[in-house]
Amino acid sequence: MKLPRRQFLCLAAGGLGLPAVSRPAWAQSYPARPVRLIVQVPAGSAPDIIARVMADWLSERMGQQFVIDNRPGASGNIATEAVIRSPADGYSLLLAMSANAINASLYDNLRFNFALDAAPVASIGRIPLALEINPSLPTKTVPEFIAYAKANPGKINLASTGTGNPQHVAAELFKMMTGITLVHVAYRGEPVAVADLIGGQVQVMFGVLPSTLAYIRSGQLRVLAVTTKERQAVLPEVPTVDEFLPGYEASGWYGISAPKATPPEIVERLNKEVNAGLIDPRTRQRLVDLGCLIVGGSPADFGRFVTGEIEKWTKVIRTAGIKAE
């Protein structure tokens, strides 16, 4: 049976209006089932613990479980692609990390473009690094270290926990800005790298400050500077690298991303709740205790930050000729 033209047009017009009406209603009911927060690193690591702190908060606030799904491997690319290829419905999220910005130029054959294929949701925080040396080196300041390295080219070993990781590229940026030569030694894991730095097998490392603070305080390591723009409350007397090399900044960072086409209403809801967690005294303190410098902000703020990080590390990686192993 054919519908009268007027009735057909009315039904068609009503159908066109349905998405505009139903999407906000659907977003308001989000989440209606558990949400996966996929983490790029193994359980028990610092990023995993940070993810679990946020998952606890979001579960409490949003009335559904935010379940941690650890997908380590390929420097985080396995987890990242899993989220990017997931339905864009808010039920698969990624704990985004500084590795995502580095990997964008470190790997030539990625099957995704993080800047284009991931929707920024919220920034959580940053983790400061520190320029740390074995106390046997006769240097106590950044300028003294630069002068010593220039006088001893190729004789200073630089530790990192892997080629192309945040510690490595932070050191390469330092080398670019100072013109010094350091011999890179990549370790499989921070404990071994720190042990060899203390033992003198390597002489310098851009260490993760929360992980090496105890060794600094005990005198087993000497810290010359922190890599953030601001001095750190835990070591207020230690200068920043930027005080000697204006424009230098390097840190690890964490945030939440989603598949590209995730409805903006869901992104905004998640952003609101993450930011609420960052100012909640208990949740905030848990993150601070893990060494997190709280950031927060809008999805657009996080997106601009990630774009800037990709641009910065692309320049460093290409200049230094770093290749993924």
GUPA-383607 format. One record per residue (C-alpha): residue number from 1; residue in three letters; chain; x, y, z. Coordinates in nm, 2 decimals, decimal comma. Example, Ala and Ser with C-alpha at 12.3 -4.5 7.8 and 13.67 -1.06 7.14 Angstrom:
2
num	residu	chaine	X	Y	Z
1	ALA	A	1,23	-0,45	0,78
2	SER	A	1,37	-0,11	0,71
END
This chain:
325
num	residu	chaine	X	Y	Z
1	MET	A	0,00	0,00	0,00
2	LYS	A	0,13	0,34	-0,09
3	LEU	A	0,13	0,61	0,17
4	PRO	A	-0,03	0,95	0,08
5	ARG	A	0,25	1,20	-0,01
6	ARG	A	0,18	1,43	0,28
7	GLN	A	0,19	1,14	0,53
8	PHE	A	0,51	1,01	0,38
9	LEU	A	0,68	1,35	0,41
10	CYS	A	0,57	1,38	0,77
11	LEU	A	0,71	1,04	0,86
12	ALA	A	1,03	1,12	0,67
13	ALA	A	1,07	1,45	0,85
14	GLY	A	1,01	1,28	1,18
15	GLY	A	1,27	1,01	1,10
16	LEU	A	1,53	1,28	1,02
17	GLY	A	1,48	1,43	1,36
18	LEU	A	1,52	1,11	1,56
19	PRO	A	1,91	1,11	1,58
20	ALA	A	1,91	1,47	1,71
21	VAL	A	1,66	1,38	1,98
22	SER	A	1,78	1,03	2,07
23	ARG	A	2,16	1,08	2,09
24	PRO	A	2,16	1,32	2,39
25	ALA	A	1,91	1,09	2,56
26	TRP	A	2,13	0,79	2,49
27	ALA	A	2,44	0,98	2,61
28	GLN	A	2,26	1,08	2,93
29	SER	A	2,20	0,71	3,01
30	TYR	A	2,57	0,64	2,95
31	PRO	A	2,72	0,41	3,08
32	ALA	A	2,46	0,14	3,07
33	ARG	A	2,71	-0,14	3,11
34	PRO	A	3,07	-0,18	3,22
35	VAL	A	3,34	0,02	3,05
36	ARG	A	3,69	-0,11	2,95
37	LEU	A	3,98	0,11	3,02
38	ILE	A	4,26	-0,05	2,82
39	VAL	A	4,61	0,00	2,96
40	GLN	A	4,93	-0,03	2,75
41	VAL	A	5,15	-0,17	3,02
42	PRO	A	5,15	-0,47	3,25
43	ALA	A	4,95	-0,48	3,58
44	GLY	A	5,14	-0,34	3,88
45	SER	A	5,33	-0,07	3,69
46	ALA	A	5,29	0,30	3,78
47	PRO	A	5,07	0,38	3,48
48	ASP	A	4,85	0,08	3,56
49	ILE	A	4,81	0,20	3,92
50	ILE	A	4,72	0,55	3,79
51	ALA	A	4,46	0,39	3,56
52	ARG	A	4,31	0,19	3,85
53	VAL	A	4,28	0,51	4,07
54	MET	A	4,08	0,68	3,79
55	ALA	A	3,88	0,36	3,72
56	ASP	A	3,78	0,35	4,09
57	TRP	A	3,67	0,71	4,08
58	LEU	A	3,47	0,68	3,76
59	SER	A	3,31	0,36	3,87
60	GLU	A	3,19	0,53	4,19
61	ARG	A	3,07	0,84	4,01
62	MET	A	2,91	0,69	3,70
63	GLY	A	2,74	0,39	3,85
64	GLN	A	2,91	0,12	3,63
65	GLN	A	3,23	-0,06	3,66
66	PHE	A	3,53	0,08	3,47
67	VAL	A	3,73	-0,24	3,42
68	ILE	A	4,11	-0,23	3,36
69	ASP	A	4,22	-0,44	3,06
70	ASN	A	4,60	-0,47	3,04
71	ARG	A	4,73	-0,51	2,68
72	PRO	A	5,10	-0,47	2,70
73	GLY	A	5,32	-0,51	2,39
74	ALA	A	5,47	-0,33	2,09
75	SER	A	5,54	-0,02	2,30
76	GLY	A	5,17	0,04	2,36
77	ASN	A	5,06	0,00	1,99
78	ILE	A	4,86	-0,31	2,05
79	ALA	A	4,65	-0,15	2,32
80	THR	A	4,61	0,17	2,12
81	GLU	A	4,50	0,00	1,80
82	ALA	A	4,25	-0,22	2,00
83	VAL	A	4,08	0,10	2,13
84	ILE	A	4,09	0,28	1,79
85	ARG	A	3,93	-0,02	1,62
86	SER	A	3,66	-0,05	1,89
87	PRO	A	3,31	0,08	1,84
88	ALA	A	3,29	0,45	1,91
89	ASP	A	3,03	0,42	2,18
90	GLY	A	3,23	0,51	2,50
91	TYR	A	3,27	0,15	2,62
92	SER	A	3,64	0,11	2,52
93	LEU	A	3,88	0,38	2,64
94	LEU	A	4,26	0,41	2,64
95	LEU	A	4,49	0,52	2,91
96	ALA	A	4,69	0,74	2,67
97	MET	A	5,06	0,79	2,75
98	SER	A	5,36	0,98	2,63
99	ALA	A	5,45	0,67	2,42
100	ASN	A	5,16	0,75	2,19
101	ALA	A	5,32	1,08	2,09
102	ILE	A	5,66	0,93	2,05
103	ASN	A	5,54	0,62	1,86
104	ALA	A	5,37	0,84	1,60
105	SER	A	5,71	0,90	1,43
106	LEU	A	5,92	0,62	1,59
107	TYR	A	5,72	0,35	1,39
108	ASP	A	5,70	0,37	1,01
109	ASN	A	5,42	0,12	0,96
110	LEU	A	5,15	0,19	1,22
111	ARG	A	4,80	0,10	1,10
112	PHE	A	4,66	0,41	1,27
113	ASN	A	4,73	0,78	1,32
114	PHE	A	4,69	0,86	1,68
115	ALA	A	4,64	1,23	1,63
116	LEU	A	4,36	1,16	1,38
117	ASP	A	4,21	0,83	1,50
118	ALA	A	4,19	0,89	1,88
119	ALA	A	3,95	1,14	2,04
120	PRO	A	4,11	1,33	2,33
121	VAL	A	3,89	1,29	2,64
122	ALA	A	4,09	1,43	2,94
123	SER	A	4,44	1,49	3,06
124	ILE	A	4,52	1,33	3,40
125	GLY	A	4,87	1,44	3,48
126	ARG	A	5,24	1,44	3,41
127	ILE	A	5,54	1,25	3,56
128	PRO	A	5,86	1,45	3,60
129	LEU	A	6,20	1,32	3,49
130	ALA	A	6,53	1,42	3,64
131	LEU	A	6,88	1,45	3,51
132	GLU	A	7,07	1,21	3,74
133	ILE	A	7,43	1,11	3,75
134	ASN	A	7,66	0,87	3,93
135	PRO	A	7,83	1,07	4,21
136	SER	A	8,17	0,97	4,08
137	LEU	A	8,13	1,23	3,80
138	PRO	A	8,30	1,56	3,90
139	THR	A	8,00	1,77	3,81
140	LYS	A	7,74	1,92	4,04
141	THR	A	7,54	2,15	3,80
142	VAL	A	7,40	2,13	3,45
143	PRO	A	7,66	2,37	3,30
144	GLU	A	7,94	2,17	3,46
145	PHE	A	7,80	1,84	3,32
146	ILE	A	7,77	1,99	2,97
147	ALA	A	8,13	2,12	2,99
148	TYR	A	8,25	1,78	3,12
149	ALA	A	8,07	1,59	2,84
150	LYS	A	8,21	1,82	2,57
151	ALA	A	8,56	1,76	2,71
152	ASN	A	8,50	1,38	2,72
153	PRO	A	8,30	1,30	2,40
154	GLY	A	8,18	0,94	2,37
155	LYS	A	8,31	0,85	2,72
156	ILE	A	7,98	0,90	2,91
157	ASN	A	7,73	0,62	2,91
158	LEU	A	7,36	0,71	2,91
159	ALA	A	7,11	0,46	3,05
160	SER	A	6,74	0,44	2,95
161	THR	A	6,48	0,17	2,98
162	GLY	A	6,44	0,12	2,60
163	THR	A	6,51	0,28	2,27
164	GLY	A	6,25	0,55	2,19
165	ASN	A	6,10	0,56	2,54
166	PRO	A	6,04	0,89	2,72
167	GLN	A	6,37	0,87	2,91
168	HIS	A	6,56	0,81	2,59
169	VAL	A	6,40	1,09	2,38
170	ALA	A	6,43	1,33	2,68
171	ALA	A	6,81	1,27	2,67
172	GLU	A	6,82	1,31	2,29
173	LEU	A	6,65	1,64	2,32
174	PHE	A	6,91	1,74	2,58
175	LYS	A	7,19	1,63	2,34
176	MET	A	7,04	1,83	2,06
177	MET	A	7,02	2,15	2,26
178	THR	A	7,37	2,12	2,41
179	GLY	A	7,57	1,95	2,13
180	ILE	A	7,71	1,69	2,36
181	THR	A	7,78	1,32	2,28
182	LEU	A	7,65	1,04	2,51
183	VAL	A	7,66	0,67	2,45
184	HIS	A	7,31	0,53	2,48
185	VAL	A	7,27	0,20	2,67
186	ALA	A	6,91	0,06	2,65
187	TYR	A	6,80	-0,16	2,94
188	ARG	A	6,50	-0,39	2,97
189	GLY	A	6,35	-0,24	3,28
190	GLU	A	6,41	0,05	3,52
191	PRO	A	6,55	-0,15	3,82
192	VAL	A	6,85	-0,29	3,62
193	ALA	A	6,92	0,05	3,47
194	VAL	A	6,91	0,23	3,81
195	ALA	A	7,13	-0,05	3,96
196	ASP	A	7,39	0,00	3,69
197	LEU	A	7,38	0,38	3,73
198	ILE	A	7,44	0,35	4,11
199	GLY	A	7,72	0,09	4,04
200	GLY	A	7,89	0,32	3,79
201	GLN	A	7,85	0,10	3,48
202	VAL	A	7,66	0,39	3,32
203	GLN	A	7,71	0,75	3,43
204	VAL	A	7,39	0,94	3,35
205	MET	A	7,01	0,88	3,32
206	PHE	A	6,70	1,08	3,28
207	GLY	A	6,52	0,90	3,56
208	VAL	A	6,16	0,89	3,65
209	LEU	A	6,17	1,11	3,96
210	PRO	A	5,91	0,92	4,18
211	SER	A	6,11	0,60	4,12
212	THR	A	6,45	0,73	4,19
213	LEU	A	6,38	0,99	4,47
214	ALA	A	6,49	0,75	4,75
215	TYR	A	6,83	0,70	4,58
216	ILE	A	6,87	1,08	4,54
217	ARG	A	6,79	1,14	4,91
218	SER	A	7,03	0,86	5,02
219	GLY	A	7,31	1,01	4,81
220	GLN	A	7,35	0,71	4,58
221	LEU	A	7,25	0,93	4,29
222	ARG	A	7,32	1,30	4,23
223	VAL	A	7,04	1,50	4,07
224	LEU	A	7,14	1,80	3,86
225	ALA	A	6,80	1,92	3,74
226	VAL	A	6,43	1,82	3,68
227	THR	A	6,29	1,82	3,33
228	THR	A	5,96	2,00	3,39
229	LYS	A	5,91	2,37	3,35
230	GLU	A	5,86	2,42	3,72
231	ARG	A	6,07	2,31	4,01
232	GLN	A	5,93	2,02	4,21
233	ALA	A	5,80	2,04	4,56
234	VAL	A	5,97	1,72	4,66
235	LEU	A	6,31	1,87	4,56
236	PRO	A	6,26	2,25	4,58
237	GLU	A	6,63	2,33	4,58
238	VAL	A	6,69	2,14	4,25
239	PRO	A	6,67	2,37	3,94
240	THR	A	6,50	2,29	3,61
241	VAL	A	6,69	2,21	3,29
242	ASP	A	6,50	2,50	3,14
243	GLU	A	6,68	2,74	3,38
244	PHE	A	7,00	2,66	3,18
245	LEU	A	6,85	2,56	2,85
246	PRO	A	6,55	2,78	2,79
247	GLY	A	6,27	2,59	2,61
248	TYR	A	6,37	2,25	2,74
249	GLU	A	6,08	2,04	2,88
250	ALA	A	6,02	1,66	2,89
251	SER	A	5,80	1,45	3,10
252	GLY	A	5,59	1,14	3,10
253	TRP	A	5,21	1,21	3,08
254	TYR	A	4,88	1,03	3,11
255	GLY	A	4,53	1,09	2,99
256	ILE	A	4,22	0,92	2,85
257	SER	A	4,14	0,88	2,48
258	ALA	A	3,86	0,72	2,29
259	PRO	A	3,79	0,61	1,93
260	LYS	A	3,76	0,91	1,70
261	ALA	A	3,38	0,91	1,64
262	THR	A	3,28	0,88	2,00
263	PRO	A	2,98	1,11	2,05
264	PRO	A	3,08	1,45	2,20
265	GLU	A	2,82	1,42	2,47
266	ILE	A	2,99	1,11	2,60
267	VAL	A	3,34	1,27	2,57
268	GLU	A	3,22	1,57	2,76
269	ARG	A	3,06	1,35	3,03
270	LEU	A	3,38	1,16	3,08
271	ASN	A	3,59	1,48	3,08
272	LYS	A	3,36	1,63	3,35
273	GLU	A	3,40	1,32	3,57
274	VAL	A	3,77	1,29	3,53
275	ASN	A	3,82	1,65	3,62
276	ALA	A	3,60	1,60	3,92
277	GLY	A	3,83	1,32	4,03
278	LEU	A	4,14	1,54	3,99
279	ILE	A	4,00	1,78	4,25
280	ASP	A	3,85	1,52	4,48
281	PRO	A	4,09	1,53	4,78
282	ARG	A	4,12	1,15	4,82
283	THR	A	4,16	1,07	4,45
284	ARG	A	4,39	1,37	4,39
285	GLN	A	4,62	1,26	4,69
286	ARG	A	4,64	0,91	4,56
287	LEU	A	4,76	1,04	4,22
288	VAL	A	5,01	1,28	4,39
289	ASP	A	5,15	1,00	4,60
290	LEU	A	5,23	0,82	4,27
291	GLY	A	5,43	1,12	4,16
292	CYS	A	5,16	1,27	3,93
293	LEU	A	5,15	1,64	3,86
294	ILE	A	4,78	1,70	3,82
295	VAL	A	4,67	1,87	3,49
296	GLY	A	4,31	1,83	3,39
297	GLY	A	4,14	2,06	3,14
298	SER	A	3,91	2,02	2,84
299	PRO	A	3,92	1,77	2,56
300	ALA	A	4,04	2,04	2,34
301	ASP	A	4,32	2,13	2,58
302	PHE	A	4,44	1,77	2,59
303	GLY	A	4,42	1,74	2,21
304	ARG	A	4,64	2,05	2,16
305	PHE	A	4,89	1,91	2,41
306	VAL	A	4,91	1,58	2,23
307	THR	A	4,96	1,75	1,89
308	GLY	A	5,24	1,96	2,04
309	GLU	A	5,40	1,65	2,19
310	ILE	A	5,39	1,46	1,86
311	GLU	A	5,55	1,76	1,67
312	LYS	A	5,82	1,79	1,93
313	TRP	A	5,92	1,43	1,95
314	THR	A	5,90	1,38	1,57
315	LYS	A	6,17	1,65	1,53
316	VAL	A	6,39	1,48	1,80
317	ILE	A	6,35	1,13	1,66
318	ARG	A	6,42	1,23	1,31
319	THR	A	6,72	1,45	1,40
320	ALA	A	6,87	1,18	1,62
321	GLY	A	6,79	0,90	1,37
322	ILE	A	6,62	0,68	1,63
323	LYS	A	6,47	0,36	1,50
324	ALA	A	6,23	0,13	1,67
325	GLU	A	6,38	-0,20	1,78
END
